[in-house]
Amino acid sequence: MFSVIKAVQGKRWRNWSHTSESTPEKTFYPSSIEEVVFIVQEALRQKKKIRVVGAGHSFTKLVETNDWLISLDSLSGIEQIDEANGMVTVLGGTRLYQLGEGLGLAGYAQENLGDINVQSIAGAISTGTHGTGVGFGSIPSQVVELTIVTGTGEILTVSEKQNGDYFKACLVSLGSLGIIVKVKLRIIKSPVYEYRSEKVEYGIFLERLKNYIIENRHFEFYLFPYSDVVQVKRMNSTSRKPQRLFFHHFKNLLLENYLFFALSEFSRLFPRSSSTISRLSAKGVGKTTIVATSHKLFATPRLVKFREIEYCIPLANLKVAIQEVRECIEVKKYNVHFPIECRTVKADDIWLSPSYQRESAYIAFHMYKGMPYDEYFRDMEAIMQKYEGRPHWGKMHNLGKRDLFKIYPKLTGFLAIRQELDPQEIFLNDYIKDILVGKEVDKYLQENR
Ligand SMILES: Cc1cc2nc3c(=O)[nH]c(=O)nc-3n(C[C@H](O)[C@H](O)[C@H](O)COP(=O)(O)OP(=O)(O)OC[C@H]3O[C@@H](n4cnc5c(N)ncnc54)[C@H](O)[C@@H]3O)c2cc1C
């Protein structure tokens, strides 16, 4: 059986942002759960390590391996839509756009999404991928049931009622507890939304911020460095008819991708122009209103490559944190033209979720590929840490084990379950060892038992 599983030898892998790459000895493309089990059993026998890749859209070295890589691209698709209970069952490799299209055809949708839809459902769950809207949790909080293949090759199904602790640990687990092969998600009847984008003067924006958060189903904003203009984006349900989006998507492609790419290249070549480019981009924000079904509105194409950090802070700290961010950029005169993206998320109870037990705001900092980012990111991280920030697991950060233990109260429990589900440590790579496990952690666990 093992020999018939589709596999390629020595195929180089690289992530979307080109910040991580490796050449796995073998990359497997299983097309059934049984094949995933066989690969794990064979890895145990041959003493190989395994990492799983989704769409490779994480910025960190989560996926890197020189041993075996598994892609679930051939284990994808919707298995069943349970209309009576408002749930969908999908295979782990399903991309979010596939899920959105399939659900859309049946008149359903995910309740919330991020700003792209190319990720795999398992990858999005594993790093705590989120959208915006204080009434909605992150994508893993939509999950009702998970089926994983553990590090001993067993098939384990977990839910709130069945192995509840394992469920809370497995949802955001960075591919380190098992291979997510099947997911059951809560869904909603496909809503039609009115999307509005406009620019607002910073002082007025601050006065309205609280109301924007409370009054809108999905609300986010972009702060433009060196500018007093804020872009406000809102999405709310409407009874209006969906419109054709061809022109909107064409405009997006042209302005937010091709024009922005040209401006970004200019900024890279002439870094001191960044502040002017940021102000120009802010001025260029027009007033837009569009009506469409949800899966056509949430995501937009992202063709301009960048580096990114994103932190999740308590929502109550949002206002003071953004004030400090703006001041720091101006005082330190950072050459940055990418706007700062701010979103909100409901609290959840997923052990390694950045929004664990707190209503949160996410603040994301980007830097164009090829421009220096380290100092800028470190300063922004210091502000985020001051306001109790937890980093997004799929984005860059400089936190170590001890920092993570301080901000994740359930990390000890998570690691205990990790040892149970993967006793031979086949799902660990150097990066996971660096940030989560190792001797230092064993010592910490002993001291804090
Ligand atoms: C342009 C861009 C826009 C983005 N927008 C957002 C956004 O709006 N909101 C947000 O929160 N994040 C966003 N992200 C981050 C992104 O959603 C996450 O990094 C997500 O994990 C990527 O999914 P993926 O399928 O590419 O997973 P990968 O990056 O391939 O993998 C991520 C992790 O999941 C694990 N994994 C993958 N498949 C499985 C599996 N079947 N079983 C177990 N583990 C698995 C991997 O081992 C790895 O640890 C964005 C990233 C980019 C590049």
The ligand as a MOL file (V3000), in Angstrom:
LIG
                    3D

  0  0  0     0  0            999 V3000
M  V30 BEGIN CTAB
M  V30 COUNTS 53 58 0 0 0
M  V30 BEGIN ATOM
M  V30 1 C -1.2200 37.2980 1.7650 0
M  V30 2 C -1.6070 36.7020 3.0880 0
M  V30 3 C -2.7830 37.1010 3.6980 0
M  V30 4 C -3.1460 36.5610 4.9380 0
M  V30 5 N -4.3110 36.9870 5.5210 0
M  V30 6 C -4.6410 36.5230 6.7520 0
M  V30 7 C -5.8300 36.9650 7.4050 0
M  V30 8 O -6.6210 37.7350 6.8680 0
M  V30 9 N -6.0540 36.5090 8.6680 0
M  V30 10 C -5.2070 35.6720 9.3150 0
M  V30 11 O -5.4360 35.3270 10.4750 0
M  V30 12 N -4.0920 35.1970 8.7000 0
M  V30 13 C -3.8110 35.5970 7.4400 0
M  V30 14 N -2.6850 35.1020 6.8150 0
M  V30 15 C -1.9350 34.0110 7.4700 0
M  V30 16 C -2.4820 32.6380 7.0490 0
M  V30 17 O -3.8920 32.5920 7.0960 0
M  V30 18 C -1.9750 31.5390 7.9720 0
M  V30 19 O -0.5950 31.5590 8.0360 0
M  V30 20 C -2.4920 30.1410 7.5560 0
M  V30 21 O -2.0150 29.1850 8.4310 0
M  V30 22 C -2.0560 29.7550 6.1800 0
M  V30 23 O -2.7480 28.5710 5.7950 0
M  V30 24 P -1.9970 27.5180 4.8720 0
M  V30 25 O -3.0000 26.5570 4.3750 0
M  V30 26 O -1.1730 28.2370 3.8980 0
M  V30 27 O -1.0970 26.7920 5.9660 0
M  V30 28 P 0.4990 26.5570 5.9350 0
M  V30 29 O 1.1630 27.8740 6.0340 0
M  V30 30 O 0.8600 25.6710 4.8200 0
M  V30 31 O 0.6570 25.7790 7.3160 0
M  V30 32 C 0.3910 26.4380 8.5240 0
M  V30 33 C 0.5060 25.4620 9.6740 0
M  V30 34 O -0.5630 24.5230 9.5990 0
M  V30 35 C -0.0520 23.2120 9.5970 0
M  V30 36 N -0.9280 22.3940 8.7850 0
M  V30 37 C -1.2830 22.5760 7.4920 0
M  V30 38 N -2.1100 21.5830 7.1150 0
M  V30 39 C -2.2790 20.7760 8.1800 0
M  V30 40 C -2.9890 19.5770 8.4280 0
M  V30 41 N -3.7370 19.0080 7.4830 0
M  V30 42 N -2.9300 19.0280 9.6500 0
M  V30 43 C -2.1910 19.5830 10.6270 0
M  V30 44 N -1.4720 20.6950 10.4510 0
M  V30 45 C -1.5170 21.2850 9.2460 0
M  V30 46 C 1.3540 23.3230 9.0420 0
M  V30 47 O 2.1560 22.2480 9.4500 0
M  V30 48 C 1.7840 24.6300 9.6720 0
M  V30 49 O 2.2230 24.4180 10.9740 0
M  V30 50 C -2.3100 35.5930 5.5700 0
M  V30 51 C -1.1200 35.1860 4.9510 0
M  V30 52 C -0.7710 35.7240 3.7090 0
M  V30 53 C 0.5030 35.2780 3.0600 0
M  V30 END ATOM
M  V30 BEGIN BOND
M  V30 1 1 1 2
M  V30 2 1 2 3
M  V30 3 2 2 52
M  V30 4 2 3 4
M  V30 5 1 4 5
M  V30 6 1 4 50
M  V30 7 2 5 6
M  V30 8 1 6 7
M  V30 9 1 6 13
M  V30 10 2 7 8
M  V30 11 1 7 9
M  V30 12 1 9 10
M  V30 13 2 10 11
M  V30 14 1 10 12
M  V30 15 2 12 13
M  V30 16 1 13 14
M  V30 17 1 14 15
M  V30 18 1 14 50
M  V30 19 1 15 16
M  V30 20 1 16 17
M  V30 21 1 16 18
M  V30 22 1 18 19
M  V30 23 1 18 20
M  V30 24 1 20 21
M  V30 25 1 20 22
M  V30 26 1 22 23
M  V30 27 1 23 24
M  V30 28 2 24 25
M  V30 29 1 24 26
M  V30 30 1 24 27
M  V30 31 1 27 28
M  V30 32 2 28 29
M  V30 33 1 28 30
M  V30 34 1 28 31
M  V30 35 1 31 32
M  V30 36 1 32 33
M  V30 37 1 33 34
M  V30 38 1 33 48
M  V30 39 1 34 35
M  V30 40 1 35 36
M  V30 41 1 35 46
M  V30 42 1 36 37
M  V30 43 1 36 45
M  V30 44 2 37 38
M  V30 45 1 38 39
M  V30 46 1 39 40
M  V30 47 2 39 45
M  V30 48 1 40 41
M  V30 49 2 40 42
M  V30 50 1 42 43
M  V30 51 2 43 44
M  V30 52 1 44 45
M  V30 53 1 46 47
M  V30 54 1 46 48
M  V30 55 1 48 49
M  V30 56 2 50 51
M  V30 57 1 51 52
M  V30 58 1 52 53
M  V30 END BOND
M  V30 END CTAB
M  END
